[in-house]
Amino acid sequence: MSCKEAIKYFESVGDYVSREVVVDILEATEAHIDWIESQIELIGKVGIQNYIQSGMGGVD
């Protein structure tokens, strides 16, 4: 079951607490995917050696 399917299910049974948990998981997952896609694009622009050397993918 996907997160979107789970959200619909929890709405249908009136379990809004579980729905919010799954919404939070979905949002976090989408944010991680966006970050990974940005890093892949950056590597393509500067090259893997420069990316690694500069620590461009560092986490705050």
Secondary structure as UniProt FT lines:
FT   HELIX           3..12
FT   TURN            13..14
FT   HELIX           16..46
FT   HELIX           48..54
FT   TURN            55..57
//
